[in-house]
Structure formats: structure tokens, C-alpha cells
Amino acid sequence: MEQNEAVELAEEIVRLDMLRDEMLEKLQDIAGTHTFELLRSVQNRGFRFTMNKQTGQS
């Protein structure tokens, strides 16, 4: 029983990892060079991130 649960959890982790990769690629398309700055900002909630959509600069 525990072995089945472990396999299911491993499969879910792999699925989520693949989804994360897809989402990161999409974020990189949108935020460009600001991607990791934006991720840190959201994770830390330390400052408000703004990006100028016309120039792609903050």
C-alpha cells in the first residue's frame, strides 16, 4: 500500500515539475529579462514589481 502511494506521489511530482517548466517558459516570454527578479519579488513580497510593457523595462 505505501509503495503505491509513493509511486503516485512521485508521478505527481514529475507532473508538477513539467507544469512548472511550461509555466516558467510562458513567464519568460512575458517578463523577459525581469523573470527572476519578478519571481523573487513575488516570493519575498519585499517590493512591488512593475514592468513597462512597451519597452519591457521596469
C-alpha positions in Angstrom: 0.0 0.0 0.0 2.7 2.5 0.9 4.7 1.6 -2.2 1.7 2.5 -4.4 1.3 5.8 -2.6 5.0 6.5 -3.0 4.7 5.8 -6.8 1.7 8.0 -7.1 3.4 10.9 -5.2 6.5 10.5 -7.4 4.3 10.7 -10.6 2.5 13.8 -9.3 5.8 15.5 -8.5 7.1 14.8 -12.1 3.8 16.1 -13.5 4.0 19.3 -11.4 7.7 19.7 -12.4 6.8 19.6 -16.1 3.9 22.0 -15.5 6.3 24.3 -13.7 8.7 24.3 -16.6 5.9 25.2 -19.0 4.7 28.0 -16.8 8.3 29.3 -16.4 8.7 29.4 -20.2 5.5 31.4 -20.5 6.6 33.8 -17.8 9.9 34.3 -19.5 8.1 35.1 -22.7 6.1 37.8 -20.9 8.6 39.2 -18.4 11.8 38.6 -20.4 14.9 39.6 -18.6 12.9 40.5 -15.5 11.6 37.0 -14.9 13.8 36.0 -12.0 13.5 39.5 -10.4 9.7 39.1 -10.6 9.8 35.6 -9.1 12.0 36.8 -6.2 9.7 39.8 -5.7 6.5 37.6 -5.6 8.2 35.0 -3.4 9.5 37.6 -0.9 6.7 40.1 -1.2 9.5 42.6 -0.5 8.7 45.2 -3.1 6.2 45.9 -5.8 7.3 44.9 -9.3 6.2 47.0 -12.2 7.3 46.5 -15.8 6.8 48.9 -18.6 5.0 46.8 -21.2 6.1 48.9 -24.2 9.9 48.8 -23.5 10.0 45.6 -21.4 11.8 47.5 -18.7 10.9 48.2 -15.1 
